[in-house]
């Protein structure tokens, strides 16, 4: 039995929530030390730094709960950064439970307490940790009505369990000036709740600084994508999941800007692409052995980017921060009709000269399954091959590995 598995079993055996949390934080501290002092030299320096800051951000959220806010993907975290608060991204935390190889323990516990088996596994792992009171009580929680139908129910349950203030953003499906002002009014309510909870006034100039850092980060990401149109850049499933996390929960942070700067510089030293170029849609099962062999650091079939990292790249109007954040939430490709996401994915795939796209139907996620035919039709009209595979991004027991390997292998062979 390897050390990681042994450590996982030790965590599962602990009954005291404080001891469990202590072991998780110790594991994260050791990982931060390893990533900083002994990084994986096979991946670019920017991805080495990405893994370090992603782990550090989660550790900080767990270590300073009185200044932590539970958030979902589209929550306006820029406001939290301006108030020096730490967002704890639900799916990000569950991914780290998977990294510890203990996600099954909390998923099973959630189901035993009455959580539906068909719920998203990321949310089940999170709710299992909540039920066992592993996560320390945060300052409050904030979620949106968009992107995931599990968000509101999961966050309400968490708020009731921990007796937390909860703010739910109601996002209209269509953009209009009226809807923008409606979301701005909600942002003002959210800020008032944060100010009351922290006894600290929001400094608008600091919020503008955060938005400026976000704009700079997007600028460097676009420079990277411009190079990626023709170049090979070593990538991994795990790196894409880290990008997914920092491009949302930690956008506007100086460390995130540094990563994007590094990545835009790193890609300049890599050669022109010679293999097949593969886009990815939805979460990535980073633990799956065969998929890692197919895509990790593989020039023959290059993993380009995951669509989650490209959901909204428009420049924000720094002088009108609340209206900018309202637009970002309303015009995000994950809000509104699925056609918006189809158009964005198709545009990006064409821009990056993708040969194919793989859509991952994650267990319990209606969004990743419901629009398959629309996405397939749009891509195939543009001569981009399409494959949809079923699996579980969070629960490694819930993926048919042999079947998945056979389908992906056949698809890649067909691309040749």
C-alpha positions as CSV (number, residue, x, y, z in Angstrom):
1,X,0.0,0.0,0.0
2,X,1.5,3.4,-1.0
3,X,1.8,6.3,1.4
4,X,-1.0,8.3,-0.1
5,X,-3.5,5.4,0.3
6,X,-2.3,4.8,3.8
7,X,-2.8,8.4,4.7
8,X,-6.3,8.3,3.1
9,X,-7.3,5.3,5.2
10,X,-6.0,7.1,8.3
11,X,-8.2,10.1,7.6
12,X,-11.3,7.9,7.0
13,X,-10.8,6.2,10.4
14,X,-10.7,9.4,12.3
15,X,-14.1,10.3,14.0
16,X,-13.1,13.6,15.4
17,X,-13.8,16.4,12.8
18,X,-11.0,18.6,14.1
19,X,-8.5,15.8,13.7
20,X,-9.7,15.0,10.2
21,X,-9.4,18.7,9.2
22,X,-6.0,18.8,10.8
23,X,-4.8,15.9,8.7
24,X,-6.2,17.4,5.5
25,X,-4.5,20.7,6.2
26,X,-1.2,18.9,7.1
27,X,-1.5,17.1,3.8
28,X,-2.0,20.3,1.9
29,X,0.9,22.0,3.7
30,X,3.2,19.1,2.7
31,X,2.0,19.3,-0.8
32,X,2.7,23.0,-0.9
33,X,6.2,22.3,0.3
34,X,6.7,19.6,-2.3
35,X,5.3,21.7,-5.1
36,X,7.6,24.7,-4.2
37,X,10.8,22.8,-3.4
38,X,10.5,19.8,-5.7
39,X,8.2,20.7,-8.6
40,X,7.4,18.4,-11.5
41,X,10.1,19.3,-14.0
42,X,8.3,17.6,-16.9
43,X,5.6,20.4,-17.0
44,X,6.2,24.1,-17.8
45,X,7.2,26.4,-15.0
46,X,3.8,28.2,-15.2
47,X,1.9,24.9,-14.6
48,X,4.3,24.1,-11.7
49,X,3.3,27.5,-10.2
50,X,-0.3,26.9,-11.0
51,X,-0.5,23.8,-8.9
52,X,1.3,25.5,-6.0
53,X,-1.0,28.5,-5.8
54,X,-4.1,26.4,-6.3
55,X,-3.2,24.2,-3.3
56,X,-2.2,27.3,-1.3
57,X,-5.5,29.0,-1.9
58,X,-7.5,26.0,-0.7
59,X,-5.3,25.7,2.4
60,X,-5.8,29.4,3.3
61,X,-9.6,29.0,3.0
62,X,-9.5,26.1,5.4
63,X,-7.1,27.7,7.8
64,X,-8.9,31.0,8.2
65,X,-12.6,30.1,8.3
66,X,-13.8,33.3,9.9
67,X,-12.8,35.1,6.7
68,X,-13.9,32.4,4.3
69,X,-17.0,32.4,2.1
70,X,-18.4,29.2,0.5
71,X,-19.0,30.1,-3.2
72,X,-20.1,28.5,-6.5
73,X,-18.7,29.0,-10.0
74,X,-20.3,32.3,-10.9
75,X,-20.3,34.1,-7.5
76,X,-18.8,37.6,-7.7
77,X,-15.6,36.7,-5.9
78,X,-13.9,40.0,-6.9
79,X,-15.9,41.6,-4.0
80,X,-14.5,39.1,-1.6
81,X,-10.9,39.7,-2.8
82,X,-11.5,43.4,-2.3
83,X,-12.5,42.7,1.3
84,X,-9.5,40.3,1.9
85,X,-11.9,37.3,2.2
86,X,-11.2,33.8,1.0
87,X,-13.6,32.0,-1.4
88,X,-13.9,28.3,-0.9
89,X,-15.1,26.9,-4.2
90,X,-17.3,23.9,-3.5
91,X,-16.2,21.8,-6.5
92,X,-12.6,22.8,-5.9
93,X,-12.8,21.5,-2.3
94,X,-14.3,18.2,-3.5
95,X,-11.6,17.8,-6.1
96,X,-9.0,18.0,-3.3
97,X,-11.0,15.3,-1.4
98,X,-10.5,13.2,-4.6
99,X,-6.8,14.1,-4.5
100,X,-6.6,12.7,-1.0
101,X,-8.5,9.6,-2.3
102,X,-11.2,10.0,0.4
103,X,-14.1,11.3,-1.7
104,X,-15.9,8.0,-1.6
105,X,-16.1,8.2,2.2
106,X,-17.9,11.5,2.1
107,X,-20.1,10.7,-0.9
108,X,-21.3,7.5,0.9
109,X,-22.0,9.4,4.1
110,X,-24.0,12.0,2.2
111,X,-26.2,9.3,0.6
112,X,-26.7,7.7,4.0
113,X,-28.0,11.0,5.4
114,X,-30.6,11.2,2.6
115,X,-28.8,13.0,-0.2
116,X,-30.0,11.6,-3.6
117,X,-27.6,9.1,-5.4
118,X,-28.3,11.0,-8.6
119,X,-27.0,14.3,-7.3
120,X,-23.7,15.7,-8.7
121,X,-20.8,13.8,-7.0
122,X,-18.9,17.0,-6.3
123,X,-21.9,18.3,-4.3
124,X,-22.3,14.9,-2.6
125,X,-18.7,14.9,-1.4
126,X,-19.0,18.5,-0.1
127,X,-22.3,17.7,1.7
128,X,-20.8,14.6,3.2
129,X,-18.0,16.7,4.6
130,X,-20.6,19.2,5.9
131,X,-22.7,16.5,7.6
132,X,-19.5,15.2,9.3
133,X,-18.7,18.8,10.2
134,X,-15.2,18.5,8.7
135,X,-15.3,21.9,7.2
136,X,-15.0,24.7,9.7
137,X,-17.9,27.2,9.9
138,X,-17.3,30.0,7.4
139,X,-18.4,33.7,7.5
140,X,-21.3,33.1,5.0
141,X,-22.2,31.4,1.7
142,X,-23.0,32.8,-1.7
143,X,-24.3,31.1,-4.8
144,X,-26.2,31.8,-8.0
145,X,-29.3,30.4,-9.7
146,X,-27.3,29.7,-12.9
147,X,-25.1,26.9,-14.2
148,X,-25.9,24.0,-11.7
149,X,-29.3,23.0,-10.4
150,X,-27.7,21.5,-7.3
151,X,-26.3,24.8,-6.1
152,X,-29.2,26.3,-4.4
153,X,-30.3,23.2,-2.6
154,X,-26.8,22.3,-1.5
155,X,-26.0,25.8,-0.3
156,X,-29.4,26.1,1.6
157,X,-28.7,22.8,3.3
158,X,-25.2,24.0,4.3
159,X,-26.5,27.3,5.6
160,X,-29.1,25.6,7.7
161,X,-26.6,23.1,9.0
162,X,-24.1,25.7,10.0
163,X,-26.6,28.5,10.8
164,X,-25.0,30.7,8.1
165,X,-26.1,33.8,6.3
166,X,-26.8,32.8,2.7
167,X,-27.1,35.0,-0.4
168,X,-28.5,33.6,-3.6
169,X,-28.1,35.6,-6.8
170,X,-31.1,35.4,-9.1
171,X,-29.8,35.7,-12.6
172,X,-32.2,36.4,-15.5
173,X,-31.4,34.3,-18.6
174,X,-31.3,37.3,-21.0
175,X,-29.1,40.4,-20.9
176,X,-30.9,43.8,-20.9
177,X,-30.2,47.1,-19.2
178,X,-33.1,46.4,-16.8
179,X,-31.7,43.0,-15.9
180,X,-28.2,44.5,-15.4
181,X,-29.6,47.0,-12.9
182,X,-31.5,44.2,-11.2
183,X,-28.3,42.2,-10.7
184,X,-26.5,45.4,-9.6
185,X,-29.1,45.9,-6.9
186,X,-28.4,42.3,-5.7
187,X,-24.6,43.0,-5.7
188,X,-25.3,46.0,-3.4
189,X,-27.3,43.8,-1.1
190,X,-24.5,41.3,-1.0
191,X,-22.0,44.0,-0.2
192,X,-24.1,45.2,2.6
193,X,-24.3,41.7,4.0
194,X,-20.5,41.3,3.8
195,X,-20.0,44.7,5.4
196,X,-22.3,43.8,8.3
197,X,-20.6,40.4,8.7
198,X,-17.1,41.8,8.7
199,X,-17.7,45.2,10.3
200,X,-15.7,46.6,7.4
201,X,-16.7,48.9,4.6
202,X,-15.9,47.9,1.0
203,X,-13.3,50.2,-0.5
204,X,-14.4,50.7,-4.1
205,X,-10.9,51.7,-5.2
206,X,-9.7,48.3,-4.0
207,X,-12.5,46.6,-6.0
208,X,-11.4,48.5,-9.0
209,X,-7.8,47.3,-8.5
210,X,-9.1,43.7,-8.3
211,X,-10.9,44.2,-11.6
212,X,-7.8,45.7,-13.2
213,X,-5.8,42.6,-12.2
214,X,-8.5,40.5,-13.7
215,X,-8.4,42.4,-17.0
216,X,-4.6,42.0,-17.0
217,X,-4.9,38.2,-16.4
218,X,-7.4,37.9,-19.3
219,X,-5.0,39.9,-21.5
220,X,-2.2,37.4,-20.9
221,X,-4.6,34.5,-21.3
222,X,-5.6,35.8,-24.7
223,X,-1.9,36.1,-25.7
224,X,-1.4,32.5,-24.7
225,X,-4.4,31.4,-26.7
226,X,-3.1,33.3,-29.8
227,X,0.2,31.3,-29.6
228,X,-1.8,28.1,-28.9
229,X,-3.5,28.4,-32.2
230,X,-0.5,26.7,-33.8
231,X,1.8,25.6,-31.0
232,X,2.2,22.6,-28.8
233,X,2.0,23.3,-25.1
234,X,2.4,20.4,-22.6
235,X,-0.7,20.0,-20.6
236,X,-2.4,17.7,-18.1
237,X,-5.9,16.9,-16.9
238,X,-5.0,18.0,-13.4
239,X,-3.6,21.3,-14.7
240,X,-6.8,22.1,-16.5
241,X,-8.8,21.5,-13.3
242,X,-6.5,23.9,-11.5
243,X,-7.0,26.5,-14.3
244,X,-10.8,26.0,-13.9
245,X,-10.5,26.8,-10.2
246,X,-8.2,29.9,-10.3
247,X,-9.9,31.4,-13.3
248,X,-13.1,31.6,-11.3
249,X,-12.7,31.6,-7.5
250,X,-9.3,33.3,-7.6
251,X,-9.6,35.6,-10.5
252,X,-8.4,39.1,-9.6
253,X,-5.6,37.8,-7.3
254,X,-2.0,38.9,-8.0
255,X,-0.9,35.2,-7.9
256,X,-3.4,34.4,-10.7
257,X,-2.1,37.2,-12.8
258,X,1.5,36.0,-12.3
259,X,0.4,32.5,-13.5
260,X,-1.1,33.9,-16.7
261,X,2.0,36.0,-17.4
262,X,4.2,33.0,-16.9
263,X,2.1,30.8,-19.2
264,X,2.0,33.4,-22.0
265,X,5.8,33.5,-21.8
266,X,6.3,29.8,-21.5
267,X,4.5,28.9,-24.7
268,X,6.9,31.0,-26.8
269,X,9.6,28.4,-26.3
270,X,7.6,25.4,-27.5
271,X,7.4,24.1,-31.1
272,X,4.7,24.1,-33.7
273,X,2.0,21.5,-33.1
274,X,2.3,18.3,-35.2
275,X,-0.3,16.0,-33.6
276,X,-4.1,16.1,-33.3
277,X,-5.5,19.0,-31.3
278,X,-8.2,18.1,-28.8
279,X,-10.6,20.5,-27.0
280,X,-12.3,19.4,-23.8
281,X,-15.8,20.3,-22.6
282,X,-16.8,20.1,-18.9
283,X,-14.9,18.7,-15.9
284,X,-11.9,16.4,-16.3
285,X,-11.6,13.1,-14.5
286,X,-7.9,13.8,-13.6
287,X,-7.6,10.6,-11.7
288,X,-8.4,8.3,-14.6
289,X,-5.3,6.3,-15.6
290,X,-6.1,5.7,-19.2
291,X,-7.1,9.3,-19.9
292,X,-3.9,10.5,-18.3
293,X,-1.9,8.3,-20.7
294,X,-3.9,9.6,-23.7
295,X,-3.6,13.3,-22.9
296,X,-1.0,14.2,-20.3
297,X,2.1,15.7,-21.9
298,X,1.2,14.0,-25.2
299,X,2.2,15.7,-28.5
300,X,0.4,13.1,-30.5
301,X,-3.0,14.2,-29.2
302,X,-2.6,17.5,-27.6
303,X,-5.1,18.6,-24.9
304,X,-5.7,22.3,-25.7
305,X,-8.0,23.9,-23.1
306,X,-11.2,23.1,-21.2
307,X,-14.2,25.3,-22.0
308,X,-14.7,26.2,-18.4
309,X,-11.6,28.5,-18.5
310,X,-13.1,30.4,-21.4
311,X,-16.6,31.2,-20.2
312,X,-16.2,35.0,-20.1
313,X,-13.1,36.9,-21.3
314,X,-14.6,40.3,-22.1
315,X,-12.7,43.3,-20.5
316,X,-14.4,44.7,-17.4
317,X,-15.1,48.4,-17.1
318,X,-13.0,49.2,-14.1
319,X,-14.7,52.6,-13.5
320,X,-18.1,50.9,-13.2
321,X,-17.3,47.8,-11.1
322,X,-20.8,46.7,-10.1
323,X,-22.2,47.0,-13.6
324,X,-19.2,45.2,-15.0
325,X,-19.7,42.3,-12.6
326,X,-23.5,42.2,-13.4
327,X,-22.7,42.0,-17.1
328,X,-20.1,39.3,-16.4
329,X,-22.7,37.2,-14.6
330,X,-25.5,37.8,-17.1
331,X,-23.4,37.3,-20.3
332,X,-21.4,34.3,-19.0
333,X,-21.8,31.3,-21.4
334,X,-23.1,29.3,-18.5
335,X,-26.1,31.6,-18.0
336,X,-29.1,31.4,-20.3
337,X,-29.8,29.0,-23.1
338,X,-27.4,26.2,-23.9
339,X,-27.0,27.7,-27.4
340,X,-24.8,30.4,-25.8
341,X,-22.4,27.8,-24.6
342,X,-22.5,25.9,-28.0
343,X,-21.6,29.1,-29.8
344,X,-18.7,29.9,-27.4
345,X,-17.3,26.4,-27.6
346,X,-17.6,26.3,-31.4
347,X,-15.9,29.7,-31.8
348,X,-13.0,28.7,-29.5
349,X,-12.5,25.3,-31.2
350,X,-12.3,27.0,-34.6
351,X,-10.0,29.7,-33.2
352,X,-7.6,27.1,-31.8
353,X,-7.7,24.9,-34.9
354,X,-9.0,22.0,-32.9
355,X,-9.4,18.7,-34.7
356,X,-11.9,17.4,-32.2
357,X,-13.7,18.0,-29.0
358,X,-14.5,15.5,-26.2
359,X,-17.6,16.3,-24.1
360,X,-17.5,14.7,-20.6
361,X,-21.0,13.8,-19.3
362,X,-20.4,14.1,-15.6
363,X,-22.5,12.0,-13.3
364,X,-25.5,14.0,-11.9
365,X,-24.9,17.0,-14.2
366,X,-27.9,17.6,-16.4
367,X,-26.2,20.4,-18.1
368,X,-23.3,18.3,-19.5
369,X,-25.8,15.7,-20.9
370,X,-28.8,17.8,-22.1
371,X,-27.1,19.7,-24.9
372,X,-25.1,17.0,-26.5
373,X,-26.9,16.9,-29.8
374,X,-26.8,20.7,-30.2
375,X,-23.1,20.8,-29.5
376,X,-22.4,17.8,-31.8
377,X,-24.3,19.4,-34.7
378,X,-22.5,22.8,-34.4
379,X,-19.1,21.2,-34.3
380,X,-19.6,18.8,-37.0
381,X,-20.9,21.5,-39.3
382,X,-17.5,23.1,-38.8
383,X,-15.6,19.8,-39.5
384,X,-14.6,19.3,-35.9
385,X,-15.0,15.7,-34.7
386,X,-17.1,15.1,-31.6
387,X,-17.1,12.4,-28.9
388,X,-19.2,12.3,-25.8
389,X,-18.2,10.0,-22.9
390,X,-19.9,9.2,-19.6
391,X,-18.2,9.2,-16.3
392,X,-17.7,10.9,-13.0
393,X,-15.3,13.7,-12.3
394,X,-15.3,13.3,-8.6
395,X,-16.1,9.7,-7.7
396,X,-13.5,7.4,-9.2
397,X,-15.7,4.3,-8.5
398,X,-18.3,5.6,-10.9
399,X,-16.5,5.5,-14.2
400,X,-16.4,2.4,-16.4
401,X,-12.7,2.5,-17.1
402,X,-12.5,-0.3,-19.7
403,X,-15.4,1.1,-21.7
404,X,-14.0,4.6,-21.5
405,X,-10.6,3.5,-22.7
406,X,-12.0,1.6,-25.6
407,X,-14.2,4.5,-26.8
408,X,-11.5,7.2,-26.5
409,X,-8.8,4.9,-28.0
410,X,-11.1,4.2,-31.0
411,X,-11.9,7.9,-31.4
412,X,-8.2,8.9,-31.4
413,X,-7.4,6.2,-33.9
414,X,-10.2,7.5,-36.1
415,X,-8.7,11.0,-36.0
416,X,-5.5,9.7,-37.5
